[in-house]
């Protein structure tokens, strides 16, 4: 994950509690169709992020 919006400290705290942190590797496992969640793997654990939450963080493809 590249960054979390600075103005959204609640989001940053929620993601940090899940060990989803800027600079950490996040793998998109599956994108559920029809507006469903985005399934990711982060910190060795699977997570389902709603589209609204996932749309508020910035990720970059690993090089």
Secondary structure, DSSP 4 states (H G I P E B T S, - for coil): --EE-TT-HHHHHHHHHTT--TTS-EEEEEE-TTT--EEEEETTEEEEE-HHHHTTEE-----
